[in-house]
Amino acid sequence: MRVLERSILDELAAQAAASPRGRAHYNIHAGASDLVQRFIVVANRESYFRPHRHRTRAELAWVLRGSFDVVTFNDRGQVESRGVAGEGAAGMAYEMPPATWHTLLARLDGSAFLEVKQGPYDPATASEFASWAPAEGTPPVRDFLKWLQAAQPGSQHP
């Protein structure tokens, strides 16, 4: 048996604050070959989760601290839905069906979620990034994130 201490969240929050990506991960599973992948992600408000999809795998994320906007898109990058999971929201978790374009926006620095999805993990096929969304670390990300903060169903990034 292994008990995951709450202090993990504080340690990850400190790592996220020091990271250029504004987030940090902690793997619970032993390795990439595990059939069930389980990990904790802590993110800050400026962290950019490039819209992506997992073609053959669903994902379940349970918010442990803070809250997140969860946004889904159609194939052209138009917002299809927007929800909130976490503290102060009706939702405590989200389940994303396979092949659904999505992103997350941390509403508070240090927001954390536990993600579970089918393994094994293969970086070549794990995620497909949306061509209509800017690549992480590029100048257009700032404007895209600003747009995402207010984007509602039917919105399309210019």
WOMO-V89884 format. One record per pair of residues at least 12 apart in sequence whose ideal C-beta (glycine too) atoms are under 6 Angstrom apart, sorted by sequence separation. I is the first residue (numbers start at 1). J is the second residue. D is the distance in whole Angstrom. If there is no record, write none. Layout:
{{I;J;D} {I;J;D}}
//
This chain:
{{12;24;4} {27;39;5} {70;83;5} {12;26;6} {25;39;6} {26;40;4} {69;84;6} {25;41;5} {67;84;6} {68;85;6} {8;26;6} {24;42;5} {68;86;6} {67;86;3} {23;43;4} {66;86;6} {67;87;5} {22;44;4} {51;73;6} {63;85;5} {67;89;6} {63;86;4} {22;46;5} {23;47;4} {70;94;5} {22;47;4} {16;42;5} {16;44;5} {72;100;6} {73;101;4} {13;42;5} {101;130;6} {12;42;4} {72;102;5} {62;93;4} {71;103;5} {61;94;6} {70;104;6} {60;95;5} {68;104;5} {69;105;4} {59;96;5} {68;106;6} {58;97;6} {58;98;5} {67;107;4} {57;98;6} {56;98;6} {66;108;4} {68;111;6} {55;99;5} {66;110;6} {66;111;3} {53;99;5} {53;100;6} {65;112;4} {53;101;5} {64;112;4} {51;101;5} {63;113;5} {64;114;6} {51;103;4} {61;113;5} {62;114;5} {49;103;5} {61;115;5} {49;104;5} {77;132;4} {9;65;6} {59;115;6} {60;116;5} {59;117;4} {47;106;6} {57;117;5} {45;106;5} {57;118;5} {44;106;6} {43;106;4} {45;109;6} {44;109;4} {43;111;6} {42;112;4} {41;113;6} {79;151;5} {81;153;6} {40;114;5} {79;153;5} {52;127;4} {53;128;5} {39;115;6} {79;155;5} {52;129;5} {38;116;5} {78;156;5} {50;129;5} {51;130;4} {37;117;5} {37;119;4} {51;133;4} {36;119;6} {50;133;5} {35;119;5} {37;121;6} {34;119;5} {50;136;5} {33;120;5} {32;120;6} {48;136;6} {32;121;4} {48;141;5} {13;110;4} {48;145;6} {9;112;5}}
//
